[in-house]
Amino acid sequence: MRGTPGQPAAAGQRRYYVFPYDWRQDNVVTARKLDALIEQIRRDYGDPGLRVDLVAHSMGGLVARYYLQYGTVDVLDDNEFPSTFSGATKLRTVFLLGTPNLGSVSALQSFVVGERVGLQQLPTEMLATMPSIYELLPHPINDWIIDAKGQPLQRDLYFAGTWLAYRWSVFDPGVIARIKAGFPDPAAGDKRVEVLQRYFAKRLERARRFVWSLSYNESQQAPVRLVAFGGDCRLTPARVVVEQSGQGDAGMKVRFLPSEVRHPVPGVDYSRLMLEPGDGQVTKASLLARESLNPVAQRSEDVFFPLAYSFFLCEDHRTLAGNVNFRDNLLNVLLSGEHPWDSPATVETPQAMPVQR
């Protein structure tokens, strides 16, 4: 049954809790709110040592992973990421559903052209004010950008100079003009653009630290394992192509789909280069935190990802949670009382708690 925070639970009663949160906020802020809910659940059960199972969808999985490694501590003020696993004392298993563990090209696309949420189209300048979106960008180890010949380009996505050179997002002249148009006083418009661009650069650097904080663990050990569920039958953007249509970097135009390439180079298979199996937004490789889907290729040594096992479905990103096969496999683990990677002595009664984007 669904639990209500603050409502005492009967002894031995299994409940699940829904954790609604503001997906626009920095994921560290959300991790602290997640901890507050878990503490309330412990009080509801009268058990200060209770451990819960966490079911996280999409960006919620990044929140869960940060909480697992660092609890409520903000480690993003510098480049040192001491993995205390303080959140692990309150978790039994973390289920990741369609989580972009190595980021998503879809996040980059949103920053460049905007994003539709429901019936509303959010412009890029609005998305630029949302800290969490930066934390969804492709991981630095990814080959996320290639030229028209299919050759990888060395570009730092977490450096504001890259965005300025390509005139993306709040560095796009058209976006800048749109921002200024909202201010009768030209000086006020200029100031707004300046502030937003500085904020953009600051958030990029914090996002860099966030994605590396999830990748880094000196001991390469974790007290809690991850279970990954995702889609793998829909071609999903994995790389962008830039084409030269003018002078310098400013004349480079980004293409997110093979059909958008204006001047294809003979012999270059853009579909193979730009698209990979996934759920439409998150590639299979990103869910598994792998640079390559090649089964004989080892996961990068720079990426710590304590995967217990994975399960894939033919499902779209937004409808993964409603898939009957996902629910069947999830409930089998939650209700069995034992995990295939645990000894029975370490298993405690789980309380399922979905985290949704």
Secondary structure, 3 states (H helix, E strand, C coil): CECCCCCCCCCCCCCECCECCCCCCCHHHHHHHHHHHHHHHHHHHCCCCCCEEEEEECHHHHHHHHHHHHCCCCCCCCCCCCCCCHHHHHEEEEEEECCCCCCCHHHHHHHHHCEEECCEEECHHHHCCCHHHHCCCCCCCCCCEEECCCCECCCCCCCHHHHHHHCCHHHCHHHHHHHHHCCCCHHHHHHHHHHHHHHHHHHHHHHHHHHHHHHCCCCCCCCCCEEEEEECCEEEECCEEEEECCCCHHHEEEECCHHHCCCCCCCCCHHHHHEEEEECCCEHHHHCCCCCCCCCCCCCCCCCCCEEEEEEECCCHHHHHHCHHHHHHHHHHHHHCCCCCCCHHHCCCCCEEEECC
